[in-house]
Amino acid sequence: MKRVLSTYRYINQPLTSALLAEIARAGISSVEIFCASSHFVYAAPQTVRELADGLAGNSLELHSLHSPTERNLAEGRDSGASISIADTERIRRIDAVDEVKRALEVAERIPFRYLIQHLGHSRDTFDPRKMDAAFSSLELLTVFAKARGVTIALENTPSELGSPDALRQFVKETHLRDLRFCFDIGHAHLDPGVAPAFEAMRDLVVTTHIHDNHGEKDEHLLPYDGTIEWNAALGMLDSAPQPLPIVLELKEQSSGTPTLAEAQAIFDKIEKHFEDGRAEAANH
């Protein structure tokens, strides 16, 4: 089982070599880095070089980048203007595409397999004009990504625009054959449910976001701390057409948890579940 930790857990602090060393010491071999200006300045060559050194020095693989959801407006600001590749305003959409390209350019220095991409803003309602805008954006971005050895994986989000059915229909109608999916199990639990969401996406799922919630808000809890039925969910993930990486995408809680030791224990628990399930299947 491939263990990947999303640095979303540390989004409120700079991504440093010391943090990467802590992650590596927890027995985690790969990371997904969230492109937020307060965390990782992906457009700064020096920052990218430092990241490359930090990854190599700690024997960590860069599995994926999470595409930026905001564009930094000024030096030193922690956040900026929200961006969407499905923006119906052409100037804002082009700006969003340019920002995603800056993230993809990291692959020229540090190879990674997937760019995790939202189709629009959280809670976006379905709008054919937004789908047309997203097509225009992704027609360019898939070519740009492929030239750098990267596959764009669309993530299901708690919105009509980013729902599993909408994503599946989008790929079918646009014929953008290089697109794949990132199955976010926590978002699926919010709506429409884990099983129907996965069924809609399963043929094109190449990576995951694993976290829990209580079915009401996007809490990004440790698995087993919310209300997802994990025995059924893990069995479903194990039935995918290809082995899926387990990418823990956790959120820092007010108590300072979850810790890396807790993340490591969850990886161990999930891996044991997979091993036990396969051993049981082999005995029947």
C-alpha positions in Angstrom: 0.0 0.0 0.0 1.4 3.4 -1.0 1.3 5.8 2.0 1.0 9.5 1.1 0.5 12.4 3.5 -1.1 15.6 2.2 0.6 18.6 3.7 -2.9 20.2 4.0 -2.4 19.3 7.7 0.3 21.9 7.8 -1.2 24.5 5.5 -0.9 27.3 8.1 2.9 27.0 8.3 5.7 27.1 5.8 6.8 23.8 4.3 10.3 23.4 5.6 13.0 20.7 5.4 12.5 20.1 9.1 8.8 19.3 8.6 9.7 17.0 5.7 12.2 15.2 8.0 9.5 14.7 10.7 7.1 13.2 8.0 9.9 10.8 6.8 10.7 9.7 10.4 7.0 8.7 10.8 7.5 6.1 8.1 5.7 8.0 5.3 7.4 7.7 2.0 5.4 10.1 -0.2 3.7 13.5 0.1 1.1 15.6 -1.6 1.8 19.3 -1.3 -0.9 21.8 -1.2 -0.2 24.9 -3.3 -1.1 27.7 -0.9 1.1 30.8 -0.7 1.4 30.6 3.1 2.7 27.1 2.8 4.6 26.5 -0.4 5.4 29.3 -2.9 5.4 27.1 -6.0 6.1 30.0 -8.4 9.4 30.9 -6.6 12.4 29.0 -8.1 14.4 29.2 -4.9 11.6 27.7 -2.9 11.2 24.9 -5.4 15.0 24.2 -5.3 14.8 24.0 -1.5 11.9 21.6 -1.7 13.8 19.4 -4.1 16.7 19.3 -1.7 14.4 18.6 1.3 12.6 15.8 -0.5 15.9 14.2 -1.7 17.6 14.6 1.7 14.7 12.8 3.4 14.1 10.1 0.7 10.6 11.4 0.1 8.7 11.1 -3.1 6.5 13.9 -4.4 3.4 12.0 -5.3 1.2 15.0 -6.3 0.5 18.7 -6.0 -2.9 20.1 -5.0 -3.6 22.8 -7.5 -3.9 26.4 -6.0 -7.4 27.6 -5.1 -6.2 31.2 -4.6 -3.9 33.6 -6.3 -1.6 35.5 -4.0 -2.2 39.3 -4.4 0.8 40.7 -2.6 4.1 39.6 -1.1 3.7 38.5 2.5 -0.1 38.0 2.3 -1.4 34.6 3.6 -4.3 34.5 1.1 -5.4 36.2 -2.0 -8.1 36.1 -4.6 -10.1 32.9 -5.1 -9.5 31.4 -8.5 -11.5 28.9 -10.6 -10.7 27.3 -14.0 -14.5 27.3 -14.5 -14.9 31.1 -14.1 -17.2 32.4 -16.8 -15.3 35.7 -16.9 -12.6 35.2 -19.5 -9.9 37.4 -17.9 -10.4 35.7 -14.5 -10.4 32.2 -16.1 -7.1 32.9 -18.0 -5.6 34.2 -14.7 -6.6 30.9 -13.0 -5.1 28.9 -15.9 -1.9 30.8 -15.6 -1.7 30.2 -11.9 -2.2 26.4 -12.4 0.5 26.4 -15.0 2.9 27.9 -12.4 2.2 24.9 -10.2 2.7 22.5 -13.0 6.1 24.0 -13.8 7.3 22.5 -10.5 7.5 19.2 -12.4 10.3 20.6 -14.5 12.4 20.5 -11.3 10.7 17.9 -9.2 8.8 15.1 -11.0 5.4 14.3 -9.7 2.5 12.1 -11.1 -0.7 14.0 -10.4 -2.1 17.5 -10.1 -5.3 17.5 -8.0 -7.7 20.0 -9.5 -11.1 21.3 -8.4 -13.4 22.0 -11.3 -14.8 25.1 -9.6 -15.4 26.8 -6.3 -16.8 24.9 -3.3 -20.6 24.9 -3.4 -20.8 26.0 -7.1 -24.1 25.2 -8.7 -24.3 23.5 -12.0 -24.1 25.9 -14.9 -23.4 24.9 -18.6 -21.4 28.1 -19.0 -19.1 27.1 -16.2 -18.6 23.6 -17.8 -17.7 25.3 -21.1 -15.2 27.5 -19.3 -13.7 24.5 -17.5 -13.4 22.7 -20.9 -11.5 25.6 -22.4 -9.2 25.7 -19.4 -8.5 21.9 -19.2 -8.0 21.6 -23.0 -5.0 23.8 -22.5 -3.9 22.5 -19.1 -4.0 18.8 -20.0 -1.5 19.4 -22.8 0.7 21.6 -20.6 0.6 18.9 -17.9 1.3 16.0 -20.2 4.4 17.7 -21.6 5.7 17.7 -18.0 4.8 14.1 -17.2 1.8 15.0 -15.1 -1.8 13.8 -15.2 -4.6 16.1 -14.0 -6.9 14.4 -11.6 -10.2 16.1 -11.0 -11.4 15.9 -7.4 -15.0 15.5 -6.4 -16.1 18.4 -4.2 -19.3 19.3 -2.2 -20.9 21.1 -5.1 -23.1 20.5 -8.1 -20.2 21.4 -10.4 -17.8 19.0 -8.7 -20.1 16.1 -8.0 -19.1 12.7 -9.1 -21.8 12.5 -11.7 -21.0 15.9 -13.1 -17.3 15.0 -13.3 -18.1 11.8 -15.1 -20.4 13.5 -17.6 -17.9 16.3 -18.1 -15.2 13.8 -19.2 -17.6 11.9 -21.4 -18.8 15.0 -23.2 -15.5 16.8 -23.6 -13.5 13.7 -24.7 -10.5 15.0 -22.7 -9.1 11.5 -22.5 -6.0 12.4 -20.4 -8.1 13.5 -17.4 -8.4 11.2 -14.4 -10.1 11.4 -11.0 -9.1 11.9 -7.4 -11.7 10.2 -5.2 -12.2 12.3 -2.0 -14.0 10.0 0.4 -14.8 12.7 2.9 -16.5 14.9 0.2 -18.4 11.8 -1.0 -19.7 11.1 2.5 -21.3 14.6 2.5 -23.1 14.0 -0.8 -24.1 11.8 -2.5 -22.7 9.0 -0.3 -19.4 7.0 -0.5 -20.7 4.0 -2.5 -22.6 5.9 -5.3 -19.8 8.5 -5.6 -17.1 5.8 -6.0 -19.2 3.9 -8.5 -19.6 7.0 -10.7 -15.8 7.6 -10.6 -14.2 4.2 -10.2 -13.0 3.6 -13.8 -10.9 6.8 -13.8 -9.8 7.0 -10.2 -6.0 7.1 -9.9 -5.5 8.7 -6.5 -7.4 9.5 -3.3 -8.1 11.8 -0.4 -8.8 9.9 2.7 -10.4 11.6 5.7 -13.5 11.4 7.8 -16.4 13.6 8.9 -19.9 13.4 10.6 -21.8 13.8 7.3 -22.5 17.6 7.9 -19.4 19.6 7.2 -15.9 19.0 5.7 -14.0 18.3 8.9 -11.0 16.4 7.5 -10.8 14.1 10.5 -8.7 11.0 11.0 -10.4 8.0 9.6 -12.6 6.3 12.3 -13.2 9.6 14.0 -16.3 10.4 12.0 -19.3 8.4 10.7 -17.9 6.9 7.5 -18.3 3.1 7.6 -14.7 2.3 7.0 -14.9 -1.5 6.6 -17.2 -1.2 3.6 -15.3 1.9 2.3 -11.9 0.2 2.4 -13.3 -2.9 0.7 -14.7 -0.7 -2.0 -11.4 1.1 -2.5 -9.6 -2.3 -2.7 -11.9 -3.3 -5.5 -10.7 -0.5 -7.8 -9.3 -1.5 -11.2 -5.8 -0.6 -10.0 -4.2 -0.4 -6.5 -4.9 3.1 -5.2 -2.5 5.2 -3.1 -3.9 6.1 0.3 -3.5 9.9 0.6 -4.4 11.1 4.1 -5.7 14.7 3.8 -6.2 15.8 7.3 -6.9 19.2 8.9 -5.2 20.6 11.9 -7.6 20.6 14.9 -7.6 23.2 17.7 -5.8 20.7 20.0 -2.9 20.5 17.6 -3.9 17.1 16.4 -3.7 14.9 14.4 -0.1 14.0 15.1 2.2 12.2 12.8 2.1 9.2 15.2 -1.7 9.1 14.8 -1.4 9.3 11.0 1.2 6.5 11.1 -1.2 4.4 13.2 -4.0 5.0 10.7 -1.8 3.9 7.8 -1.0 0.7 9.7 -4.7 0.1 10.4 -5.8 0.6 6.8 -2.9 -1.6 5.5 -3.8 -4.4 7.9 -7.4 -4.2 6.8 -6.4 -4.6 3.1 -4.0 -7.5 4.0 -6.7 -9.3 6.1 -9.3 -8.9 3.4 -7.0 -10.3 0.7 -6.0 -13.2 2.8 -9.6 -14.0 3.6 -10.5 -13.8 -0.1 -7.6 -16.1 -1.0 -8.9 -18.7 1.4 -12.3 -18.9 -0.2 
